[in-house]
Amino acid sequence: MKLKRYVFGIFVICILSGIQDAVAGEKWRMILDLEGRWLFSIGDNSKWASPHYDDANWERIEVPSKWEDEGFYGYDGFAWYRKSFDGTLLKSKTDTYNLFLGYIDDVDEVYFNGHKIGSSGSFPPRYHTAFNALRNYYIPNVYINFGGKNVISVRVYDAEIEGGIVSGDVGIFVNDDDRGLAVNLRGSWDFSLSSKRYNDYHQEKFSSRTNRRPPEEANWIKLSVPGVWENQGYPNYDGSAWYRKQFTVPKELNGDDLILVLGKIDDIDEVYLNGKYVGSSTQHDKLRFYNISAGEIIPSAVNLLLVYVDDTGGLGGIYEGPLGLIKQSEFTRYVRWRD
C-alpha cells in the first residue's frame, strides 16, 4: 500500500506541477507565521469547531509535522487541531487574508472562528485523499476579530501511513495581486455538476447563450475558489460544471465601467452576470478579464455571477486567482503593476 501511494504521488506531482507552480507564482506574502505548537486531539466532534470550546486539556503538537513523529505513531483516523492568535497583529482591515496550511494527509476541513472556510479531499464514506494539494483558504474579513482572539480549527482524516499537517508554510498570507480590486471574489462559491458539454451546446441548432442556465433542480454544494475541483470531492472528473457566486457591490462604484477578473480556468468557460452573457475563453493558461459596462452591476444589492466550465481532461475548474472586480479607470495601472 505504501508503494502504491508513492507511485500515485509521483504521478499526481507530475500532473499538478503546472498548476501548483502557477499558484506558487502568485504574489503571496506572509503576514503572520503560525508554525509551532498547536493544540491537538484524536477523535471527531463537531463542537471542536467552535471558538468557545474549552480546549485547555488538549495535547500540544508541532505544526507542520507528521503526527506519527509527535507521539501518535500508527494512528489512522480522525483528529482535530486548534490554534488561536491575536487579530491586532493583522494591521490592515482593508487587506484580504488567506490561511495557508501547507500539505495535509489526507483530508481536511477548516473553520475560522466557527465558520467553515474550506476543505480538501473527501471524508468517509466517499473517502478520497488530497495529500498532494496545497491548502490555501480565503478568510472573509467579516469572520476576523481584528481586536482580539481568533481561533482556527482544523478537522483531519488520515487513512494510512503518515497523517496530519505534515509540511509546507503555515500562516496568514496576503496576495499582492489582490491589491486594487474593488471587490474580492475569492472564497466559497456554489458548485454543481452539469451533464451538458461545451461541444454539445455549440452543435445544437439555433443554440442561444441567453438560454444557458443551470437546471432548477441543480444540486449545489460549496467549493473553495480558486482551487481545482479534483481536490474538493470530484477526483478524476472530466466534464462540465456550473459555479455560482452572489455578491454585493459598494454604492460608490455606481456608474463605473468595471473589469471582471476571473483568474485562470481549466479549460473552457462562459460567464454570465445578472442573466447577461459576459464572455468566454478557451485558453486555460491565460488570465480571464471581462468588460462590465456601467449599469450591468447593481450597486448596494445582490448580483449573481454564473460561470460555466468545461474540462476536457486532467485537472479542472477555476484554479488560480486573482478573482474580483476592478475599476476600468484603474485597470491599466493594475496590469502594469502585476507584471
Stockholm file with secondary structure:
# STOCKHOLM 1.0

chainA/1-339         MKLKRYVFGIFVICILSGIQDAVAGEKWRMILDLEGRWLFSIGDNSKWASPHYDDANWERIEVPSKWEDEGFYGYDGFAWYRKSFDGTLLKSKTDTYNLFLGYIDDVDEVYFNGHKIGSSGSFPPRYHTAFNALRNYYIPNVYINFGGKNVISVRVYDAEIEGGIVSGDVGIFVNDDDRGLAVNLRGSWDFSLSSKRYNDYHQEKFSSRTNRRPPEEANWIKLSVPGVWENQGYPNYDGSAWYRKQFTVPKELNGDDLILVLGKIDDIDEVYLNGKYVGSSTQHDKLRFYNISAGEIIPSAVNLLLVYVDDTGGLGGIYEGPLGLIKQSEFTRYVRWRD
#=GR chainA/1-339 SS CHHHHHHHHHHHHHHHHHHHHHHHHSCEEEEEECCEEEEEEESCCGGGGSTTCCCTTCEEEEESSCGGGGTCTTCCEEEEEEEEEEGGGSCCSSSCEEEEEEEEESEEEEEETTEEEEEESBCTTSCBCCTTSEEEEEECGGGCCTTSEEEEEEEEEECSSSCEEEEEEEEEEEEGGGTTCSEECCEEEEEEEESCCHHHHHHSTTCCGGGCCCCTTCCCEEEEESSCGGGGTCTTCCSEEEEEEEEEBCGGGTTCCEEEEEEEEESEEEEEETTEEEEEECCTTSCCEEEECTTSSCBTSEEEEEEEEECCSSSCEEEEEEEEEEEHHHHHHHHHHHC
#=GC SS_cons         CHHHHHHHHHHHHHHHHHHHHHHHHSCEEEEEECCEEEEEEESCCGGGGSTTCCCTTCEEEEESSCGGGGTCTTCCEEEEEEEEEEGGGSCCSSSCEEEEEEEEESEEEEEETTEEEEEESBCTTSCBCCTTSEEEEEECGGGCCTTSEEEEEEEEEECSSSCEEEEEEEEEEEEGGGTTCSEECCEEEEEEEESCCHHHHHHSTTCCGGGCCCCTTCCCEEEEESSCGGGGTCTTCCSEEEEEEEEEBCGGGTTCCEEEEEEEEESEEEEEETTEEEEEECCTTSCCEEEECTTSSCBTSEEEEEEEEECCSSSCEEEEEEEEEEEHHHHHHHHHHHC
//
